Amino acid sequence: MAKADFKVPVLQQYPEIPEVEPGVMAHSSPYKSKPQFQAELGFPGELVDDWQKKAIDKMGDLLGRYRALRVYLDSCVKCGSCTDKCHYYLGTHDPKNMPVGRQDLMRKVYRRHFTLAGRLFPKLVGAEDLTEEVLGDWYSYYHQCSQCRRCSVFCPYGIDTAEISMAAREIMDHIGVGQKYCNEIIGKVYKIGNNLGLPGPALADTLEGLEEDVFDETGVEVKYPLDQEGAEILLVTPSADFFAEPHVDGLIGYGKVFHEAGVSWTLSSHASEAANFGMFIGSYENMRRVALRIREAAIKLGVKRIVFGECGHAWRVAYSFLNTLAGPWDFLDQRYPIPQHICEFTYGLIQAGKLNLDKSRNDDMVLTYHDSCNVARASRMGDRPGGQFDIPRAIIRATCNHYYDMDEETIRDRTFCCGGGGGLLTDDLMEVRVKGAQPRVEALNNVIQEKGVTHMAAICAICKSQFTKVLPYYGMDLDQIVSVHQLVSNALVLTGEETDDEDEAADEAA
Amino acid sequence: MSFLSDVYAGLFYFAAFVLVAGLTNKVIQYARTPAPLKIPTTPAPTTKTGVALRLTREVVFFESLFRGSKWTWIFGWMFHFGLFLVTLRHLRYFLDPVPMPIQLIQPFGIYGGIAMVIGLAGLWGRRFLVDRVRYITALSDHLILALLITIGLSGLMMRFVVHTDIMRVKQFFQGLYVGQVHVLPADPLLLLHLLLVALLMIIFPYSKLLHAPGLFFSPSRNQVDNPREQRHLAPWARRLEQD
């Protein structure tokens, strides 16, 4: 079990709604961004002189540009429906981690400066100035929100705390108070092309290695091409897929699926990253700049289709925003969805009977599936609403014999975030990550106990990294989290693959 | 009494103006503020008809609240549906002749009044009993509940305990349509009831009561899920593309 200098929540059989413990997470805040990272994104390097005025001005600017922010700050009636829905509240018990508590940190400043009631009777309506203390709360608690939208499902007005935490981060960036993790990473994307800072030659090396591995294992020459002009499909995938476990097993799977489909495809060193942290920091301009790399790569390589690998928030940006940010996509093949999710692609092949899947190859696992928040509540797959739940499950069921869902209250659009989304996947936020994972891990633990589940599949790079890191705190193994396309990769019998039982027997004997 | 009637006449003209102008102003502000990105909470409808149905379910049945909190839903729905019936019942004081449906609804309006007060009491109780809700409650939340419950109770009192001369009340409001001030009955309960209703109208556009128009403008509920099929671009975002 991993060591912690904080109290790791105890997993229960039946979820409990904790009593409020004000201020217990006030100490948690991420490292601040350094001036050089800020400048790269067009933000001031450190706290500006007249920060209060600048922050209020920026808030006014955002209120005029984002209807959601305006409507959400006005509409809350404090009904309490969201109060027990956030995984960070459930895991930390801090009432400022209740969605409405988090929203109110900004709402009280909004009321003070932008509403008649707050200007005239601040005490009455709970309006407050943006003091240093309030700014401190903003920095702390707006970085304890993974923007997972679970609160918005249960709000009678659809108030989405993610919109408010994005706006708060955007305001803070504009007065020079940025978060190191997100802003440094966005800088890397601009400079090198991906979050992890892997340069082109390193990518080429890795992909070559994968080709060798797959050949050794199957005897089939599956290609993992990079920057191949004229390919039909551009695959955009999170950079963690290039080396981290279990991500890379997913990438191996995509390649095998493309191989079996008989389509040409390529990765791009220019757009070697599906993630778009511009969303996390609420910066339309940075999100657009990151997204435009994909357009540039698609044009340069002359592809006809764009497919996204397994990544949650990347799929939100791709599905919901890419057309807005980097469209129109009139130069691509209009017969296919633009962009398409790798799960949609694989599911289509399974439906058409084009994949030879041997479920028994995954018999060493009993599986469950974690709906990633951004896929579940901010995107879709396929033609019908809810395809984002059904398609990945259909793929898993087609690739293994043993599958069980977790408690209905914790899956599909009610899924719990892994605890590491929204720009919190950094070691300086370990406490909130571990505590925030509690509701999900609790539901996982229950299917482990009751159904004998051994592994949880996911389609998000952040979920995979987060669980790999936090499961050990709960006494589980880091390798209990797997990629969906890892299951596909295991089960897929490639055309021409050496599958003789004799061979296997010989291997085992050796 | 005529001085007091003049004051009430002025008050209601003012309250009606604030309510209409304030709400219009807010609705225009919401409508003119762009929603630059597609952010419906999914699964979301893929057609406009689907969105209309989704919003109808939210307005009529409080669908999301039902999923979120059963107790709040029961009390909240009782209050709102009760208030709806009460409002229909009250139309007889403002319309002449009284349309047949409004005549038929009269007894249900009374049940509505009772349901409304019970619902409000339940909602208020939660603000004391549930620690999470207690934490998020501001003074204004208590005051709005006090205001609504007093309106409800004073109305029920006039129905069941101390009657007022309702024909003269109707005359008063009919007179306001044409700028004439008729004398209001000098019943303290009636005057309290009317004062608080005027107050409610005045605070409506400046308080959380804005949740009523807000719901219709909430992008997570009113957007169609079709970002791949149709390009969505806000005017200010279009300007970025021209740079």
Interface residues (C-beta under 8 A of the other chain):
Chain A: I17 E19 V20 P22 L63 G64 R65 Y66 R67 A68 R70 V71 Y72 D74 S75 C76 V77 K78 C79 G80 S81 C82 T83 D84 K85 P95 M98 V100 G101 D104 T115 L116 A117 K123 L124 V125 G126 R149 S152 V153 F154 C155 P156 Y157 G158 I159 D160 E163 Y284 E285 R288 Y319 S320 F321 N323 T324 G327 P328 P337 I338 P339 A376 R377 A378 S379 R380 R384 P385 G386 Q388 F389 D413
Chain B: K26 Q29 Y30 T33 P34 A35 P36 L37 K38 I39 T41 T42 P43 A44 P45 T46 E58 F62 S64 L65 R67 G68 S69 T72 G76 L123 R126 V130 D131 R132 V133 Y135 I136 T137 A138 L139 S140 D141 L143 I203 Y206 S207 K208 L210 H211 G214 L215 F217 S218 P219 S220 R221 D225 P227 R228 Q230 R231 H232 L233 A234 W236 A237 L240
